[in-house]
């Protein structure tokens, strides 16, 4: 861990058992005031400079920053219409059309921006329902090639993955999952993940939170609201990797079961992820 303004991580709290099986919608989402308009982002670490960012201040997803996928993935269509920008926010909405087809959004910076090492952060509000999970992550196009050399092949870096229930129907909406995967997803697959509450013990679902990772040649440290969760020195990637903002749908999965009748039309669906901004910082030259 570098000598920087962020706190050093201590022992992470043990992952608690969810208290109640099944899905019970929380009370009204908890708002958080946005940063003052027109204020330039401040470096989170001494000696780091802003390398890339998107504040979502336009009226549509910026094609100079993001590729928006349009293809089937798992139990939904990745649909550009699911990713909208309005009032300074990106919103990825998961919805079900009249034919019973589920739609969601999948953004990536492939071919537009990639980084090797840095501090990558996003301010996000998760608002999913069962059968859906959303994530902020980095993933190389050479993942798993070759097996046994994650430094060369790259590593899936899950800054945060979020769902409201697990595969057994237990409530996990206020837990943060972060970690790394490497060596493909077959017989050689390896991973190091933690699922735990945020440092302040507060809500995650419906609340604005900042999720980040510090990736250095020595390892990774994961943060919520610039407070450390945990660190690992396993499987450090030494190659450039793009950024992903995604939601995915899979019935009877690790994220639970799709509701009967689906998620409703796009205009009224309550299944979404909102992103205020994404920023990537790297050591200044």
C-alpha positions as CSV (number, residue, x, y, z in Angstrom):
1,X,0.0,0.0,0.0
2,X,1.4,3.4,-0.9
3,X,1.8,6.2,1.5
4,X,-1.2,8.2,0.4
5,X,-4.2,10.0,1.6
6,X,-6.4,7.0,1.7
7,X,-6.5,4.9,4.8
8,X,-4.7,1.6,5.0
9,X,-7.1,-1.4,5.2
10,X,-7.4,-3.4,8.4
11,X,-9.0,-6.8,8.8
12,X,-12.3,-6.9,6.9
13,X,-15.4,-7.7,8.9
14,X,-16.7,-11.2,8.4
15,X,-19.5,-11.6,5.9
16,X,-22.7,-11.7,7.9
17,X,-25.5,-14.1,7.3
18,X,-28.5,-12.4,5.7
19,X,-31.2,-12.1,8.3
20,X,-34.3,-12.7,6.2
21,X,-34.8,-15.1,3.3
22,X,-36.6,-13.8,0.2
23,X,-37.0,-10.4,-1.3
24,X,-38.5,-7.6,0.7
25,X,-38.2,-4.2,-1.0
26,X,-36.5,-1.6,1.2
27,X,-38.0,1.7,2.3
28,X,-37.6,4.7,0.0
29,X,-34.1,5.0,-1.5
30,X,-31.6,7.1,0.4
31,X,-30.5,10.2,-1.4
32,X,-27.0,11.8,-1.3
33,X,-26.3,15.3,-2.5
34,X,-24.2,15.5,-5.7
35,X,-20.9,17.3,-5.8
36,X,-21.2,21.0,-6.5
37,X,-21.6,21.8,-10.2
38,X,-18.5,23.0,-12.0
39,X,-16.0,21.7,-9.4
40,X,-13.1,19.9,-10.9
41,X,-12.5,16.4,-9.5
42,X,-9.7,16.3,-6.9
43,X,-7.0,13.7,-7.0
44,X,-7.7,10.9,-4.4
45,X,-4.0,10.2,-4.1
46,X,-1.0,12.5,-4.0
47,X,0.9,12.3,-7.2
48,X,-2.0,11.0,-9.2
49,X,-3.6,12.8,-12.2
50,X,-6.9,12.4,-13.9
51,X,-6.4,10.2,-17.0
52,X,-10.0,9.7,-18.1
53,X,-13.5,10.4,-16.9
54,X,-17.1,10.6,-17.8
55,X,-19.4,12.9,-15.8
56,X,-22.5,12.0,-17.9
57,X,-23.3,15.6,-18.5
58,X,-24.7,15.1,-22.0
59,X,-28.0,13.8,-23.3
60,X,-26.8,10.4,-24.5
61,X,-24.0,7.9,-23.9
62,X,-20.8,9.4,-25.3
63,X,-19.5,7.2,-28.2
64,X,-16.0,8.6,-27.8
65,X,-15.9,7.0,-24.3
66,X,-18.1,3.9,-24.4
67,X,-19.1,1.0,-26.7
68,X,-22.7,0.0,-26.0
69,X,-23.2,-3.7,-26.7
70,X,-26.2,-4.8,-28.8
71,X,-26.4,-8.6,-28.5
72,X,-27.9,-11.4,-26.4
73,X,-26.2,-12.3,-23.2
74,X,-27.5,-14.8,-20.7
75,X,-31.3,-14.2,-20.3
76,X,-31.5,-10.7,-21.8
77,X,-30.7,-8.6,-24.8
78,X,-28.0,-6.0,-24.3
79,X,-29.9,-3.1,-25.7
80,X,-28.5,0.4,-26.3
81,X,-32.0,1.7,-25.5
82,X,-31.5,0.5,-21.9
83,X,-28.6,2.9,-21.4
84,X,-29.8,6.5,-21.1
85,X,-28.2,9.8,-19.9
86,X,-30.3,12.5,-18.3
87,X,-29.8,15.1,-15.6
88,X,-26.1,14.2,-15.2
89,X,-26.7,10.5,-14.7
90,X,-26.2,7.4,-16.7
91,X,-29.1,5.0,-16.1
92,X,-29.0,1.3,-17.1
93,X,-32.6,0.0,-16.9
94,X,-33.6,-3.6,-17.1
95,X,-37.0,-4.1,-18.5
96,X,-39.3,-6.6,-20.2
97,X,-41.0,-6.0,-23.5
98,X,-44.5,-7.0,-24.6
99,X,-43.1,-10.3,-26.1
100,X,-41.6,-11.2,-22.7
101,X,-38.0,-10.5,-23.8
102,X,-35.8,-8.9,-21.1
103,X,-33.5,-6.0,-22.0
104,X,-30.6,-4.5,-20.2
105,X,-27.4,-2.4,-20.8
106,X,-23.7,-3.2,-21.2
107,X,-21.1,-0.5,-21.6
108,X,-17.4,-0.9,-22.0
109,X,-14.5,1.4,-22.9
110,X,-12.8,-1.2,-25.2
111,X,-10.8,0.4,-27.9
112,X,-11.4,3.9,-26.4
113,X,-9.7,3.9,-23.0
114,X,-7.6,1.3,-21.2
115,X,-5.2,1.6,-18.3
116,X,-2.5,-0.3,-16.6
117,X,-2.5,0.5,-12.9
118,X,-4.3,3.4,-11.3
119,X,-7.1,4.4,-9.0
120,X,-10.5,3.8,-10.7
121,X,-13.7,5.0,-9.1
122,X,-17.4,5.5,-9.8
123,X,-20.3,6.9,-7.9
124,X,-23.2,4.5,-8.2
125,X,-26.7,3.8,-7.0
126,X,-27.9,0.2,-7.3
127,X,-31.6,-0.4,-7.5
128,X,-32.0,-4.0,-8.9
129,X,-34.6,-6.7,-8.2
130,X,-34.1,-10.4,-8.2
131,X,-32.7,-12.2,-11.3
132,X,-30.5,-9.2,-12.0
133,X,-27.0,-8.1,-10.9
134,X,-25.0,-4.9,-11.9
135,X,-21.3,-4.3,-11.8
136,X,-18.4,-1.9,-12.3
137,X,-15.3,-3.8,-13.4
138,X,-12.2,-4.0,-15.6
139,X,-11.6,-6.9,-18.0
140,X,-8.9,-7.6,-20.6
141,X,-9.6,-9.0,-24.1
142,X,-6.8,-11.5,-23.4
143,X,-8.3,-12.9,-20.2
144,X,-7.1,-16.5,-19.6
145,X,-4.6,-16.4,-22.5
146,X,-2.2,-17.8,-21.4
147,X,-3.4,-19.9,-18.5
148,X,-1.1,-19.6,-15.5
149,X,0.2,-16.1,-16.3
150,X,-2.3,-13.5,-15.1
151,X,0.3,-10.8,-15.3
152,X,0.3,-11.2,-19.1
153,X,-3.2,-12.4,-19.7
154,X,-4.8,-9.9,-17.4
155,X,-7.3,-10.3,-14.6
156,X,-11.1,-9.6,-14.2
157,X,-11.1,-6.8,-11.5
158,X,-14.5,-6.6,-9.9
159,X,-14.5,-3.2,-8.3
160,X,-18.1,-3.9,-7.2
161,X,-20.8,-6.5,-8.1
162,X,-24.2,-6.1,-6.6
163,X,-27.4,-8.1,-6.3
164,X,-30.4,-8.0,-3.9
165,X,-30.7,-11.7,-3.2
166,X,-28.4,-14.7,-3.6
167,X,-29.2,-18.0,-5.2
168,X,-30.9,-19.2,-2.1
169,X,-33.1,-16.2,-1.9
170,X,-31.3,-14.6,1.1
171,X,-31.2,-10.8,1.3
172,X,-27.8,-9.5,0.3
173,X,-28.8,-6.0,-0.9
174,X,-26.6,-4.2,1.6
175,X,-23.4,-6.2,1.0
176,X,-20.6,-5.3,-1.3
177,X,-18.9,-7.9,-3.4
178,X,-15.4,-7.1,-4.8
179,X,-12.5,-9.2,-6.0
180,X,-10.5,-10.7,-8.9
181,X,-10.8,-13.7,-11.3
182,X,-8.1,-15.1,-13.5
183,X,-7.1,-18.2,-15.6
184,X,-10.3,-18.4,-17.5
185,X,-13.6,-19.8,-16.2
186,X,-13.0,-23.5,-16.8
187,X,-11.0,-26.1,-14.9
188,X,-8.1,-23.6,-14.2
189,X,-10.4,-20.8,-13.0
190,X,-9.1,-19.0,-9.8
191,X,-10.7,-16.2,-7.8
192,X,-10.3,-14.2,-4.7
193,X,-13.5,-12.4,-3.6
194,X,-14.9,-10.8,-0.5
195,X,-18.6,-10.0,0.3
196,X,-19.1,-7.7,3.2
197,X,-20.9,-4.6,4.4
198,X,-19.5,-1.2,3.6
199,X,-17.2,0.3,6.3
200,X,-20.0,2.4,7.8
201,X,-22.4,-0.5,8.0
202,X,-25.0,1.5,6.1
203,X,-27.2,0.6,3.2
204,X,-26.0,-0.2,-0.3
205,X,-29.2,-0.8,-2.3
206,X,-30.8,2.6,-3.1
207,X,-28.0,4.6,-1.6
208,X,-25.4,6.6,-3.5
209,X,-21.9,5.2,-2.9
210,X,-18.5,5.6,-4.4
211,X,-16.7,2.3,-5.3
212,X,-13.0,2.2,-6.2
213,X,-9.9,0.1,-6.6
214,X,-6.3,1.1,-6.3
215,X,-4.4,-1.2,-8.7
216,X,-0.6,-1.1,-8.4
217,X,2.2,-3.5,-9.4
218,X,2.0,-4.8,-5.8
219,X,-1.7,-5.6,-5.8
220,X,-5.2,-4.3,-5.4
221,X,-7.1,-2.4,-2.6
222,X,-10.8,-2.1,-2.8
223,X,-12.7,0.9,-1.3
224,X,-16.2,2.2,-0.6
225,X,-16.5,5.9,-0.2
226,X,-12.7,6.1,-0.1
227,X,-12.7,3.9,3.0
228,X,-10.7,0.6,2.6
229,X,-12.5,-2.8,2.5
230,X,-9.6,-5.2,1.9
231,X,-6.4,-5.8,-0.1
232,X,-4.8,-8.7,-2.0
233,X,-1.5,-9.2,-3.7
234,X,-2.7,-12.2,-5.7
235,X,-2.7,-12.4,-9.5
236,X,-1.6,-8.8,-10.3
237,X,-2.3,-7.9,-13.9
238,X,0.4,-6.0,-15.7
239,X,-1.5,-5.3,-18.9
240,X,-3.9,-2.6,-20.0
241,X,-7.6,-3.2,-19.3
242,X,-10.8,-1.3,-20.2
243,X,-13.7,-0.3,-17.9
244,X,-17.1,-1.9,-17.8
245,X,-20.5,-0.8,-16.5
246,X,-23.0,-3.6,-16.8
247,X,-26.3,-5.1,-15.7
248,X,-27.1,-8.8,-16.4
249,X,-30.1,-11.1,-16.2
250,X,-30.1,-14.8,-15.4
251,X,-33.1,-16.7,-14.1
252,X,-32.5,-19.1,-11.1
253,X,-29.0,-17.9,-10.8
254,X,-26.7,-16.5,-8.0
255,X,-28.9,-13.4,-8.2
256,X,-32.2,-15.2,-7.6
257,X,-35.2,-15.7,-9.8
258,X,-36.7,-13.4,-12.3
259,X,-40.1,-12.1,-11.0
260,X,-43.2,-13.6,-12.6
261,X,-44.1,-11.4,-15.5
262,X,-40.6,-9.9,-15.8
263,X,-39.5,-6.4,-15.0
264,X,-42.2,-4.3,-16.6
265,X,-41.8,-1.8,-19.5
266,X,-38.8,0.5,-19.7
267,X,-40.8,3.6,-18.6
268,X,-41.9,2.0,-15.3
269,X,-39.3,-0.6,-14.5
270,X,-37.8,-0.3,-11.0
271,X,-34.8,-2.4,-11.9
272,X,-31.8,-0.1,-12.7
273,X,-28.3,1.1,-11.9
274,X,-27.5,4.8,-11.9
275,X,-24.0,6.2,-12.3
276,X,-23.1,9.8,-11.5
277,X,-19.5,9.6,-12.8
278,X,-16.6,7.3,-13.6
279,X,-13.0,8.5,-13.1
280,X,-9.6,6.9,-13.7
281,X,-6.5,8.3,-12.1
282,X,-2.9,7.3,-12.8
283,X,0.5,8.3,-11.4
284,X,1.5,11.6,-12.9
285,X,4.5,11.4,-15.2
